[in-house]
Amino acid sequence: MHIKKANQLLPLNTALPSGFIRFNNNPSGNIRLLLLPDWQGANTAYMQRMAELFSQALNAETLIFHPYNVNTHPVHYILEGRFEVYEVLSDRARCRQWIQEAIAELENHWENKAAKLIMVGFCLGGTIAFEAARTSSAIDLAVSIHGNPSTDLHLSSYASRVPMVFVGGGSDPLISKDDISLFLKEMQVSGRPWYSHTLGESRHSFTKQEVGYIGPGSIYNLDALELSVELVANHVKQLGGIA
């Protein structure tokens, strides 16, 4: 089989624009890892680092989803990113349909289609991962890392039972207590396995070195990043995904 060059951003045939990057190949492993990025998209040094860390921890074949047109790479949140994020999340029903289309399209690009599919999203990507988990049965585990876990679209009676793992900063000023409360209440009646990990003093975007150490909203925290990797690896072990 011909393998596309790593780090080449390729388009997906979805109703809303999207694409993906193949980070690596691991056809002998039993984990497929789909990473969903923050507002800057897939083609960043940040997402390359996350792919390196998590793919090694899970021994996973890894793809990085791009939630925009392949020519769209926001640099400034206020000038560009805020609009792109709004386009993705403003209609949650449309968002769910779109990410399910992307998951189906990506089936054509995985080497080991029988391996468990793990979705790990960061910030915007975490919110998208949870919207996918609320409706899709094609996922084996969905993880949101400092992504807003709440939704304005209630679970339907035929919702999936995909396990959901929330990893958030206990001092994150960008995700409100009301949003956390809504998520917890939703999960308590969902009938699915779910987990919520609060990392004490961590703020928003604690996995992203580029945000720096000053804040006030987003602050990089290496300890919280490393703990997040361990938490995800342990949840995947629970599924029988890695030895």
Order of alpha helices (4+ residues) and beta strands (2+ residues): beta-beta-beta-alpha-beta-alpha-alpha-beta-alpha-beta-beta-alpha-beta-alpha
